[in-house]
Amino acid sequence: MERIDKVILTNMCMVYDGTKVLVEEKIGKDYKGIIFPGGHIEENEPVVDSVIREIKEETGLTIKNPKLCGVKDWFNEDGTRYIVFLFKTDSYCGELHSSDEGKVFWTELSELMNLPIMWHMDSMIHIFSTGEFAELFLDSNNDWKPILK
């Protein structure tokens, strides 16, 4: 039995400074809302390098020492598995600027849930905040109900 799956690999990073977090107001054809910055992992690119590159492209900041907190994953209708590696860091340098991906800005973590967040952001904040590695699996067979493991 072959154990090769079709997979889309992505990343996301919660950059924080004390009680403030860096967020991005994503505006795309099929999505809109507040999320932590991140993006796709390129072919033959190490996962950690990909999150450093994505944060630089989308925010202008160079992050250091990103810590892997967990993963968010689900299966698309075509059977493709979509995996998001969730990182966090408070080590960064550079000048903040937005990109064509969306506007980036700092906000208080305690205020984040009052913003127009993208789906399942509350569960992802739980993963970033606990300090323990976790998986957020979205169950398409159960109305995309998030399952934290």
N, C-alpha and C positions, 0 to 999 in steps of 0.2 A: 504494500500500500504506500503510495507516494504521499509525503507529508509537506508538500509545497503549496502555500496559499498565495493568492493575489492580495497584496497588502499596500496600503497607502500610509506612509510614515510622515508624521508631522510633529511639531513641538510647540510649546507655549511656556512663557516664563513670567512669574510674578516677581517684578523688580520692586523692592520696597526700601523705604528710607524712614526708619522709625515707624510711625503709625500711618504713613502715606504709602500708597501703591501707585505704580504707573499703569495706566489703562489706555486702551485704544478704542476709538469710536469707529468700528468697522462699517464700511458702506460698500456692499457688493450687490450683484444682481439678485442673488438668492438669500442674502442675509444682511442684517443690520442690527447694531447694538454695541454695547460696551463689553469688552473682553480684554484679557491680557494679551500682549503682543506675542507673535510667533508665526510659524509658517511651515512650509514643506521641507523635507530633508531631500537634498539632491542626490543623484546617483553616485555611489561610492564615497559619500560624505559621512564622516563620523557624526553620531547623534549630538554629542556635546558641541562640536564645531558648528553644527547646523543652528543650534539655538543662539550661539554667540553671533553668528552671521545674521540671522533673522532679526535679532534685537537691534543690531547696528543699522541694518537697512531700514527698519520701520521706525526707529526712535532716535538714531544718531548716537546712542550710548554704546560704549563698549563694556560688556559685562565680564566679570571674572568669577570663577568658582561657582558656577551654577550647580545647585544640589538637586538631584532627581528625587521628586516627592512621590510620584505615582504615574499612572497611565489612565487615559480615558479612551475607551474603545467601543466599537459597535460594528455590525455587519450591514453593509448597504444592500439594497434590493438585488443587485447583481451578484451578491455573494462576496464581494470585496470586503476585506477587513480594514477598517480605518483606525489607526492608532495614533494617539496624541501623547507624547512624552511630556510630563508636567515637571517643570523646574522652578526653582526660586533662588534669588540672590539679593544681597544688599550691597554687593561690591560692584561698583560701576564708575566710569568716568566719561567725560565728553559733554557735548552741548545737545540738549534735547531739541528735536525738531520732528515735525510730522512728515509723513510720506504720502504717496498716492494710495496706500493701504487704508489710511484714515488718520484722523486727528489724535494725537497722543497728549495726555495731561496727567498730572498728579492729583489724587483724591485721597481722602481719609478712608481707610479700610472700613471703618464703622459706617460710612455713608454709601459705600458701594452698592448695597442692595436697594438703595433709593433711586439709583440711576436705571436707565433702560438697558438692562443687562441682556446678554445673549443667553440662550438656553443652557440650563444646568450649571450656571455660574455659582449658585449657592453650594452645590455639591463639590465643585472644584475648589472653592474657598475653604471648605472643610478639609480637603486633602492638603492644601498648601499650609493650613494653620495647625494641623495636628502634630506634625513632626514625625509621623509614622508613614511608611510607604503604603499606598493604597491604590486600588483599582476602582475606577468608575466605569461600569459596564452599562450601556444603554440597551435595553431589551426591546427589540422591535416587535417581538411577539406579545408584548404587554404594553402597548401604546407608548413605546420609548421610555418606559419607566426606568429611572436611574437606580442602579444597584451598587452600593458601596461595599467593597470587599477588602 
